[in-house]
């Protein structure tokens, strides 16, 4: 499917409005030939022939045509504007829904500013095209044709003389369209880049201030701003080069009329009234010629914007639900089938391009068990959980939940049964209650409060001016790192999941708070499998199974005491955090 055909799919819904608007535009273009015709009659019949009785009727006719034009113009502009807003609404909604369906790999290679420019600047170019450019181009083409036909009825010779400018106009329009498209593509790319830069710096303003890099960022912004300005200027130079040509061609018509038309009046080939008629039709020829350059610009801007929007929309997610897995979906397509938390990794490997992230991962977890995952930075801990949630698909091997490969499961049902407190905490610009209840917006306040108590967040929330109704800033600005982590944990707990994933969730809280949270986690319902990714031994020491990762592999596994007895990576980590390892545990190793 081409971008234009894809766009037409949205426009088709409003084709009745568009056809009605184009019909009224045709009527207005046809009425435009009446006033010059009546003006010619006034000159010949009233002024020169002295038939003054016709004057009131002709004036009444002119007034009536003018009023009718005003009413029809209002109606067709209303139709086109309504259609444009409808197309914009549908297209923006469709693209936004598709963005929500995209997977992690899509967002890893896209910048937020670029995606925002698709939803703002490019969408507005589409709306402008539907609301104005379509009828304006159509109307001007009709005016040119109608005017030319009327001039032919007055004097074929004069009409043929005016047609001399058409080949030059066609050549100029073709050349401009070839030059202006790459200019607009460069312009939109620079706009996206500038938009992305501003978005990143606004989001990262705390980092900029913390490192006192305001002047450095101003310099970088100046470079991006200069690029956008230069792209705008280069685009403007294209139409600046051709607009004077169209202006000259338009004025050439006036010169032809004055010289050749005047000569024909002197020779008696046409009357003075005929010359007035042709002069009245002249603006109907001039306007399309003068505006031809602008229409080419607007059309190419529209085409470029549609191509960019479609390029974003047409990217298909690599991770999606297989067709046969939708059989448990409800009416709205969101299944609610409860699953058990049995998890197994069988020979799992994952690569990103040429880089092997994890290799040969094998382990099994029964429902209700707690698994601790520890290892060096970049060892693949979070990747394991991303594969379990199917944010990415394993390159080889199988990730099984309840004995079923996650790639064969309903994607929404799988994730609906997983509660995840991510390493990078994101809170919406909403109330604290709204953030905690994000996964279950229909739950009661008591359930929200219970989850907050389990996450040790209730006390600091109540201490805030508006309690649970306190609005937190974008990304949780206004809260400490530990407070954000506890709200994120409460959000995950409230889902009542079959599988709970805590990715370094307590790294920003004190030891006392962590101990309280660990006790609360033990009280969650039986059958909930818990995965805890942590750097602190204290966070995972009570786990039923501890996996130690390094270099994308599981290098050690066992319980806390078993791993200490092995005197390996885990034991060294314990030594670094707590000091010497108890001798009785080391003796167990030697006995074994």
C-alpha positions in Angstrom: 0.0 0.0 0.0 1.3 3.4 -0.9 1.2 6.3 1.6 -1.4 8.2 -0.6 -3.6 5.2 -0.8 -3.4 4.7 2.9 -4.4 8.4 3.4 -7.3 8.0 1.0 -8.7 5.3 3.4 -9.2 7.9 6.0 -10.6 10.5 3.5 -13.1 8.0 2.1 -15.1 8.1 5.3 -15.8 11.8 4.7 -16.3 11.6 0.9 -19.9 12.8 1.0 -18.8 16.0 2.8 -15.9 16.3 0.3 -18.2 15.8 -2.7 -20.7 18.2 -1.3 -18.0 20.8 -0.8 -16.5 20.3 -4.3 -20.0 20.6 -5.8 -20.5 24.0 -4.0 -17.0 25.0 -5.1 -18.0 24.2 -8.7 -21.2 26.4 -8.3 -19.2 29.3 -6.9 -16.6 29.0 -9.8 -19.5 29.0 -12.3 -21.1 32.0 -10.6 -17.8 33.9 -10.8 -18.3 34.3 -14.6 -21.6 36.1 -14.1 -20.3 39.4 -12.7 -17.8 40.1 -15.5 -20.6 39.2 -18.0 -23.0 41.6 -16.4 -20.3 44.4 -16.3 -19.9 44.0 -20.0 -23.6 44.3 -20.6 -23.6 47.5 -18.4 -21.0 49.1 -20.7 -22.6 48.1 -24.0 -26.3 48.3 -23.1 -26.5 50.9 -20.4 -23.5 53.3 -20.8 -23.1 53.3 -24.6 -26.7 52.4 -25.7 -28.3 54.5 -23.0 -30.8 51.7 -21.9 -30.9 52.9 -18.3 -33.9 50.8 -17.3 -31.7 47.8 -17.2 -29.4 49.3 -14.6 -31.5 48.5 -11.4 -32.0 44.9 -12.6 -28.3 44.4 -13.3 -27.3 45.9 -10.0 -29.8 43.7 -8.2 -28.4 40.7 -10.0 -24.8 41.6 -9.0 -25.8 42.0 -5.3 -27.8 38.7 -5.4 -24.8 36.8 -6.9 -22.5 38.3 -4.3 -24.7 37.3 -1.3 -25.2 33.8 -2.7 -21.4 33.5 -3.1 -20.9 34.5 0.5 -23.4 31.9 1.7 -22.1 29.1 -0.5 -18.5 29.9 0.4 -19.3 29.6 4.2 -21.0 26.3 3.6 -18.2 24.7 1.6 -15.5 25.9 3.9 -17.5 24.4 6.8 -17.7 21.1 5.0 -14.0 20.9 4.2 -13.0 22.0 7.7 -15.3 19.4 9.2 -13.8 16.7 6.9 -10.3 17.8 7.7 -10.8 17.6 11.5 -12.4 14.2 11.0 -9.5 12.9 9.0 -7.0 14.3 11.5 -8.9 12.7 14.4 -9.1 9.3 12.8 -5.5 9.3 11.5 -4.0 10.5 14.8 -6.0 7.9 16.7 -5.0 5.1 14.3 -1.3 6.1 14.5 -1.4 6.5 18.3 -2.9 3.0 18.7 -0.3 1.5 16.4 2.4 3.2 18.5 1.1 1.5 21.6 1.3 -1.8 19.8 5.0 -1.4 18.9 7.5 -3.4 20.8 10.7 -2.4 22.7 12.9 -2.7 19.7 10.9 0.0 17.9 11.3 2.5 20.7 15.0 1.6 21.1 15.7 3.1 17.7 13.1 5.9 17.6 13.5 9.3 19.4 10.5 10.6 21.2 10.8 14.0 19.5 10.6 12.4 16.1 7.4 10.5 17.0 5.9 13.6 18.5 6.6 15.6 15.3 4.6 12.9 13.4 1.6 13.5 15.7 1.9 17.3 15.5 3.6 19.0 12.6 3.0 16.3 10.0 -0.6 15.7 11.1 -1.3 19.5 10.8 0.1 19.5 7.3 -2.4 16.8 6.4 -5.3 18.7 8.0 -4.3 21.9 6.1 -4.3 20.0 2.8 -7.8 18.6 3.4 -9.2 21.8 4.8 -7.9 24.3 2.3 -5.5 23.0 -0.4 -7.9 20.5 -2.1 -10.7 23.0 -2.7 -8.4 25.9 -3.4 -6.6 24.0 -6.2 -9.9 22.6 -7.6 -11.5 26.1 -7.5 -8.6 27.8 -9.3 -8.4 25.1 -12.0 -12.2 25.6 -12.6 -11.8 29.4 -12.6 -9.1 29.2 -15.2 -11.1 26.8 -17.4 -14.4 28.8 -17.1 -12.6 32.1 -17.8 -10.9 30.7 -20.8 -14.2 29.3 -22.2 -15.9 32.7 -21.7 -13.0 34.5 -23.4 -13.4 32.1 -26.3 -17.0 33.0 -26.6 -16.1 36.7 -26.8 -13.0 36.4 -29.1 -11.3 33.2 -30.0 -8.3 35.2 -31.3 -7.8 36.9 -27.9 -8.2 33.5 -26.1 -5.5 31.9 -28.3 -3.1 34.7 -27.6 -3.6 34.2 -23.8 -2.9 30.5 -24.2 0.6 31.3 -25.1 1.6 31.5 -21.4 0.3 28.0 -20.6 3.4 26.0 -21.8 5.7 28.2 -19.8 3.4 27.7 -16.7 3.4 23.9 -17.1 7.2 23.7 -17.5 7.8 26.0 -14.4 5.3 24.0 -12.3 7.0 20.7 -13.2 10.4 22.0 -12.4 9.3 23.4 -9.1 7.6 20.2 -8.0 10.9 18.3 -8.7 13.0 20.7 -6.6 10.6 21.4 -3.8 10.0 17.8 -2.6 13.6 17.0 -1.4 13.6 20.5 0.2 10.5 19.7 2.2 11.9 16.3 3.2 15.0 18.0 4.5 12.9 20.5 6.3 10.7 17.9 8.0 13.8 15.9 9.0 15.5 19.0 10.6 12.2 19.8 12.4 12.0 16.3 13.8 15.7 16.5 14.9 15.1 19.9 16.6 11.9 18.6 18.3 13.7 15.5 19.6 16.6 17.6 20.9 14.3 20.0 22.8 12.3 17.1 24.3 15.4 15.3 25.5 16.8 18.4 27.2 13.5 19.3 28.9 13.2 15.7 30.2 16.8 15.7 31.2 16.9 19.2 32.7 18.0 18.0 36.1 21.1 16.3 34.6 21.9 19.5 32.6 21.7 21.6 35.8 23.6 19.0 37.9 26.5 19.2 35.6 26.2 22.9 34.9 26.0 22.3 31.2 23.5 25.0 30.3 25.9 26.8 28.0 27.0 23.6 26.3 23.3 22.6 25.6 22.6 26.1 24.3 25.4 25.7 21.8 24.0 22.3 20.7 20.6 23.8 20.4 22.0 26.6 18.3 23.4 24.1 15.9 20.1 22.2 15.6 18.2 25.5 15.3 20.6 26.7 12.6 20.1 23.5 10.6 16.3 23.9 10.8 16.6 27.6 9.8 18.9 26.7 6.8 16.5 24.0 5.7 13.6 26.5 5.9 15.6 29.0 3.9 16.6 26.5 1.2 13.0 25.4 0.9 11.9 29.0 0.6 14.5 29.7 -2.1 12.9 27.1 -4.3 9.5 28.8 -4.4 11.2 32.2 -4.3 12.9 31.3 -7.6 9.6 30.2 -9.3 7.0 32.6 -7.8 8.4 35.6 -9.8 8.1 33.5 -13.0 4.4 32.8 -12.2 3.9 36.5 -11.4 5.5 37.5 -14.8 3.3 35.1 -16.7 0.2 36.5 -14.9 1.2 40.0 -15.7 1.8 38.9 -19.3 -1.9 38.2 -19.6 -2.7 41.8 -18.7 -0.2 43.1 -21.2 -1.7 40.9 -23.9 -5.2 42.1 -23.1 -4.2 45.8 -23.1 -2.3 45.6 -26.3 -4.2 43.1 -28.4 -7.6 43.7 -26.8 -7.2 47.5 -27.3 -6.2 47.0 -30.9 -9.3 44.8 -31.5 -11.6 47.4 -30.1 -10.0 50.1 -32.3 -10.5 47.8 -35.3 -14.1 47.1 -34.3 -13.6 43.4 -33.9 -14.9 43.5 -30.3 -17.0 46.1 -28.4 -15.9 48.0 -25.3 -18.2 45.9 -23.3 -16.5 42.7 -24.6 -13.1 44.2 -23.5 -14.6 44.8 -20.0 -15.9 41.2 -19.9 -12.4 39.8 -20.8 -10.8 42.2 -18.3 -13.2 40.8 -15.6 -12.2 37.2 -16.6 -8.6 38.1 -16.5 -8.3 37.8 -12.7 -9.7 34.3 -13.0 -6.7 33.5 -15.2 -4.2 35.5 -13.2 -5.0 34.1 -9.8 -4.3 30.4 -10.7 -1.1 31.4 -12.4 0.1 33.5 -9.4 -0.8 30.8 -6.9 0.5 27.8 -8.9 3.9 27.9 -7.0 2.1 28.0 -3.6 -0.1 25.0 -4.5 2.9 23.0 -5.6 4.6 23.8 -2.2 1.5 22.8 -0.2 1.0 19.6 -2.1 4.6 18.5 -1.8 4.5 19.4 1.9 1.4 17.2 2.3 3.0 14.3 0.4 6.2 14.5 2.5 4.2 14.5 5.7 2.0 11.6 4.7 5.0 9.6 3.7 6.7 10.2 7.1 3.5 9.4 9.0 3.0 6.2 7.0 6.6 5.2 7.4 6.2 5.3 11.2 2.8 3.6 11.0 3.8 0.8 8.7 6.6 -0.6 10.9 5.2 -3.9 12.2 6.1 -5.0 15.7 8.3 -8.1 15.9 6.6 -9.3 19.0 2.8 -9.9 18.6 0.1 -12.3 19.6 -0.3 -15.3 17.2 -3.8 -15.5 15.6 -4.7 -18.8 17.3 -4.0 -17.3 20.8 -7.0 -14.9 20.7 -9.5 -17.6 21.5 -9.8 -16.6 25.2 -10.3 -12.9 24.4 -13.3 -11.1 25.7 -15.5 -8.7 23.7 -12.9 -5.9 23.7 -10.0 -8.1 22.9 -8.5 -8.1 26.4 -8.4 -11.6 27.9 -8.5 -12.1 31.6 -7.6 -15.8 31.9 -5.7 -16.5 35.1 -2.5 -18.4 34.8 -0.2 -20.3 37.2 3.3 -19.0 37.9 5.3 -22.0 36.7 8.3 -20.7 34.7 11.0 -22.6 32.8 13.8 -21.4 30.6 15.1 -24.2 28.2 18.3 -23.4 26.4 17.4 -19.7 26.0 19.7 -17.4 24.2 19.2 -13.8 23.0 21.3 -11.7 20.7 20.9 -8.0 19.7 22.5 -7.8 16.3 26.0 -9.4 16.5 26.1 -9.0 20.3 25.2 -12.1 22.4 23.3 -10.8 25.5 22.5 -14.1 27.2 23.5 -17.7 26.3 22.3 -21.2 27.3 20.0 -20.2 30.1 18.3 -23.2 31.8 16.2 -23.2 35.0 12.8 -24.1 36.3 10.6 -22.4 38.9 7.5 -23.8 40.5 4.5 -21.6 41.1 4.8 -19.8 44.4 8.6 -19.9 44.6 10.8 -16.8 45.0 13.8 -16.5 42.7 16.7 -14.1 43.3 18.9 -13.0 40.4 22.2 -11.3 41.1 25.2 -10.5 39.0 27.4 -7.8 37.6 26.1 -4.9 35.5 25.3 -6.0 32.0 25.3 -9.7 32.9 21.7 -10.1 31.4 19.6 -10.1 34.6 16.9 -7.7 33.3 17.0 -9.4 29.8 15.8 -12.6 31.4 12.7 -10.8 32.7 12.2 -9.0 29.4 12.1 -12.3 27.7 9.7 -13.7 30.3 7.3 -10.7 29.7 8.0 -11.1 26.0 9.2 -7.6 25.5 11.7 -9.4 23.2 11.7 -12.8 21.7 14.4 -15.3 22.5 16.9 -15.9 19.6 16.9 -19.6 20.4 15.4 -21.9 23.1 12.1 -21.6 24.9 10.6 -19.5 27.7 7.8 -21.5 29.1 4.9 -20.4 31.4 2.7 -23.2 32.6 4.5 -25.4 30.1 3.5 -23.2 27.2 6.0 -21.2 25.1 5.3 -17.5 25.7 5.4 -17.0 21.9 2.3 -19.1 21.6 0.4 -17.3 24.4 -1.9 -14.4 24.2 0.4 -11.5 24.7 -2.0 -9.3 26.6 -3.1 -12.2 28.8 0.6 -13.0 29.6 1.4 -9.5 30.7 -1.9 -9.0 32.5 -0.8 -11.8 34.8 2.6 -10.3 35.4 3.2 -7.4 37.9 6.5 -5.6 37.2 8.3 -2.9 39.2 10.9 -1.7 36.7 14.4 -0.5 37.3 13.6 2.8 35.6 10.6 4.0 37.5 8.1 6.0 35.4 5.2 7.8 37.0 2.5 9.6 35.1 1.4 13.2 35.7 -1.5 12.0 37.8 -2.5 11.6 41.4 -0.6 9.1 43.5 -3.8 7.0 43.7 -4.1 7.1 39.9 -0.5 5.9 39.5 -0.8 3.0 42.0 -4.2 1.9 40.4 -2.8 2.2 36.8 -3.0 -1.6 36.3 -6.4 -1.9 37.9 -8.3 1.5 37.5 -11.5 -0.1 38.7 -10.2 -1.1 42.1 -11.4 0.5 45.4 -9.4 3.0 47.4 -9.0 0.4 50.2 -7.2 -1.9 47.8 -4.9 1.0 46.7 -4.2 1.8 50.3 -3.5 -1.9 51.1 -0.9 -2.1 48.3 0.7 1.1 49.5 1.0 -0.3 53.0 2.7 -3.4 51.7 5.1 -1.3 49.8 5.7 0.9 52.9 4.4 3.9 51.0 1.3 4.7 53.0 3.0 6.8 55.7 4.8 9.3 53.3 1.7 9.5 51.1 -0.4 10.5 54.0 2.2 13.1 55.0 1.7 14.9 51.7 -0.6 17.9 51.5 -3.3 16.1 49.5 -2.5 12.5 50.5 -3.4 10.1 47.8 -4.8 12.9 45.7 -1.4 14.6 45.4 -0.4 15.2 41.8 3.1 14.0 41.0 5.0 15.7 38.2 6.1 14.0 35.0 8.2 10.9 35.7 7.5 11.4 39.4 9.3 14.7 39.8 8.8 15.9 43.4 9.3 12.5 44.9 12.6 10.9 46.1 14.0 7.9 44.4 12.9 5.6 47.2 9.4 7.1 47.2 9.0 6.5 43.5 10.3 2.9 43.9 7.7 2.2 46.6 4.9 3.6 44.5 6.0 1.5 41.6 6.1 -1.6 43.9 2.6 -0.8 45.1 1.4 -0.5 41.5 2.8 -4.0 40.7 1.4 -5.5 43.9 -2.1 -4.1 43.3 -2.4 -6.2 40.1 -2.6 -9.4 42.2 -0.3 -11.0 39.6 0.6 -14.7 39.1 4.2 -13.6 38.5 5.8 -10.6 40.3 9.0 -9.1 38.9 11.0 -6.7 41.1 13.9 -5.3 39.0 16.2 -3.6 41.6 13.1 -2.2 43.2 14.6 -1.5 46.7 18.0 0.0 45.6 17.0 3.5 46.7 15.4 2.6 50.1 17.1 2.2 53.4 17.8 -1.2 55.0 14.9 -0.9 57.5 12.4 -0.2 54.7 13.8 -3.0 52.6 13.4 -5.4 55.5 9.8 -4.4 56.0 9.1 -4.8 52.3 10.7 -8.3 52.3 8.4 -9.3 55.1 5.3 -8.0 53.3 6.3 -9.9 50.1 6.2 -13.1 52.1 2.6 -12.5 52.9 1.4 -12.2 49.3 -1.0 -14.9 48.2 0.3 -18.5 47.7 1.0 -19.4 44.1 2.5 -16.0 43.2 6.0 -16.6 41.7 8.4 -13.8 42.6 11.6 -12.8 40.7 13.8 -10.3 42.5 16.7 -8.7 40.6 19.1 -7.0 43.0 22.6 -6.1 43.9 22.1 -6.3 47.6 22.4 -9.8 49.1 19.8 -8.8 51.7 17.2 -8.5 49.0 17.5 -12.1 47.8 19.0 -14.1 50.6 15.7 -15.7 51.6 14.8 -16.7 48.0 14.1 -20.4 47.2 16.5 -20.2 44.3 19.3 -17.7 43.6 20.7 -17.4 40.1 24.2 -15.8 39.8 24.8 -14.3 36.3 28.0 -13.2 34.6 28.7 -12.6 31.0 25.2 -13.6 30.0 25.4 -17.0 31.6 24.2 -18.5 34.9 27.5 -19.3 36.7 26.1 -20.3 40.1 22.7 -21.4 41.4 21.3 -22.5 44.7 20.1 -21.2 48.1 21.8 -18.5 50.1 23.7 -21.0 52.3 24.6 -23.3 49.4 26.1 -20.4 47.4 28.1 -19.2 50.4 29.5 -22.7 50.9 30.6 -22.7 47.2 32.9 -19.7 48.0 32.4 -18.3 44.5 31.0 -15.1 43.0 28.1 -15.0 45.4 30.3 -15.6 48.4 32.7 -12.8 47.3 29.7 -10.4 46.9 28.6 -11.3 50.4 32.1 -10.7 51.7 32.2 -7.3 50.0 28.8 -6.2 51.5 28.9 -7.8 55.0 32.5 -8.8 55.7 33.8 -12.3 56.5 31.7 -15.4 55.7 30.7 -17.5 58.7 33.2 -20.4 59.1 30.5 -23.0 59.5 29.3 -22.3 56.0 32.8 -22.6 54.6 33.2 -25.9 56.4 30.1 -27.2 54.7 31.9 -26.7 51.4 34.9 -28.7 52.5 32.8 -31.5 54.0 30.9 -31.7 50.7 
